[in-house]
Amino acid sequence: MNNAYHLEILFEKEKSDNFQFELRLLGETYSGGIENGRKILSMHKLSDTIKGVLDQKNLDPDKGWTAPLITDTICFVKRAKKR
């Protein structure tokens, strides 16, 4: 039995040749790679609010992904669907 829940986030890349950011769950250090046009975050339990951290690749070519910049926290909030 698979006890994981997946949140799929779709996006468009600004630069098609590389990734400038990473998205992970708050409190985690790594959440796997990014596919072309989507990121999937896996969780072991669901909650009404899921917090993600957006890390930007450091623009300093000597640092790059070894010292990313934390740029923002994103909250995904469950809401009722209107009928």
Disulfide bonds with the S-S distance in Angstrom:
none
